[in-house]
Amino acid sequence: MLRRRLLSAALASFLLAMDVVLLTLFLNPEVAALREAHALVLSLFLPYWLGGTLLLLALAGLLGLVRVWPAELRPAVPGLPSFTTFALIVLGVAGGLFWGNLVAYRDSLPLESLAALRQSLAGIVLSALLLLAVAVNAWLRPQRQRGPSAALAVLSAAAALIVPLAARPTPRAAPSPVPLRTDRVQPPRRVVLVGIDGLSLELVRSGVEHGRLPALARLLRRGSHGSLRTLVPTEGPPIWTTIATGRLPRDHGVKSFTRYRLRGSATLYDLLPKGALVSWLEHAGLVGRVPVTADSRRRRAVWEALNGFGIPVGVVRIFGTHPAEKLQGFMLSNYFHLLRRDPARARQSLFPPDLLAEVQARALDAPDLDRALVARFIERPAEAGRDRVPWRSELLERALAPDLTYERAGRVLRAAYDPPFFATYFYGLDVVGHSFLRFAQPEDFGDVPEAQVRRYGAVLESYVAFLSERVAELADGLRGDDVLLLVSGYGMRPAPAWRRLLGAISESYPASGEHAAGSGGFLLAIGAGVRSGARIEGASVLDIAPTLLYLMGLPVARDMEGRALTELLRPEVARAQPVSFIPSYESLAVTSAAAPPDRELPPLPDEVP
């Protein structure tokens, strides 16, 4: 009996392991299945097959103890006791994985892959329903002959593999872009782009209404603002590559913080199935992570389009800009603060490297921070180990010191090159939101000690005030024809109860803020020709790249998926500059990213799992 039940569990787990492999191939449509077969078997199939078999056997033993079904019940498939039950469980798990990844990666997968995923999910659900009918029939009519039911059970289980296997589309080559001739353009205005992720319209309104964000209140009166729709999954690299390209992740190729490499393979996988315990495979050494770099982007960014028309640019810390690209102007990559002490690698983070020494001299570590500045956020922090709040690592090391490092470095570079387009990025508010939202909104968590609320409750809003002052300084330095865009790719919301429960069970630092479910961001525009005190409605992160090109006097590419937000400008200004279009910027004769780094990059400490 045990041997037959082991065989049943092994066959059912085979279905699960194969569906995980097939789902991985759906998420990576460019991967050649036959060429990667050995890595897929070693890193995905075998762990799920063996682990699933053991779990099903353990479950069968547990159910046998409590006698869920009659002991005399004959199996639906002769010689395979519990196979129908095991297969039902497996197909339920597989269906949940397919559905969850279909929802999570709807902006990241090609449309034909999304359609095939839906077909596969429908096939798995139908197979599960047929198996359920077989199981109910066996339970209601235990003495009936099993021939037709057994055949139906086997065919239903097989269909859960055959349908996804047949549905996977063949990758199609992208059409060749239309060649584009460019002339040198004198932009009608200068543009400054400032990124501050973790800032939402609700957070801004709350702080302004209570008088705690005076600098931001002044900026709101000067310009137009509104909420900004974001993408799912809500992660910095894909969202900021969308902001830079005007394309969805399915087109521009950056889909997360990292890509993956399976053991025994040199192929990079953009995605692995969400909810499939990938972290366990990493701990087992079967899966490795590779940070996203500049060569991960498959579409032209705004700065490349501007360079194509002879307009110099300056780019500081935008995601996916390492190694620094060779362009007209300057670029400081988002890895500078991690590599600055290694001379050879630090040179890869700045182009041109002429001012590397001056930029390195502006870098700050947590011990370098002024005590009076730190006191703005936390006046009397608790002693180490007293309340388990890692305020030094989160506030000082991961947020404040890097933000100030890039701000100071950006000042040096901007003063030296003075480009018409300048983009910079502050990541600290995201870090602070992840760690300190629970103290700012204790009513949404219910388990926050009052002493911690008094000590850390003002950190989040104080950081918003600090960054709004930095933006106000940039705004005050605008020239007569300048425009500043403040963009937050997403906002923060309280972590769900299940995540907080996991933290409590593991006795780790309690979960606080998150943005995984598409929390909306924020947009503010001020400067020459911008409407004062106006609201922006219906804007999306897809609209930023077309808007930047429009403001710089360039045509919008028709293969971009957003629109130019002309309503930012006063009507007479917008009428004087109608939107123009070109087919694409993909054929621009501009230099692409520099060569990939010669050594593996350290993981970004900014990444939050």
Beta strands, then each sheet from edge to edge (+ up, - down):
strand 1: 190-196
strand 2: 224-229
strand 3: 258-262
strand 4: 287-291
strand 5: 313-316
strand 6: 329-332
strand 7: 350-351
strand 8: 421-426
strand 9: 482-488
strand 10: 493-494
strand 11: 513-514
strand 12: 521-527
strand 13: 535-540
strand 14: 556-557
strand 15: 581-582
sheet 1: 7+ 6- 5- 8- 1- 9- 12+ 2- 13-
sheet 2: 3+ 4-
sheet 3: 10+ 11-
sheet 4: 14+ 15+
end
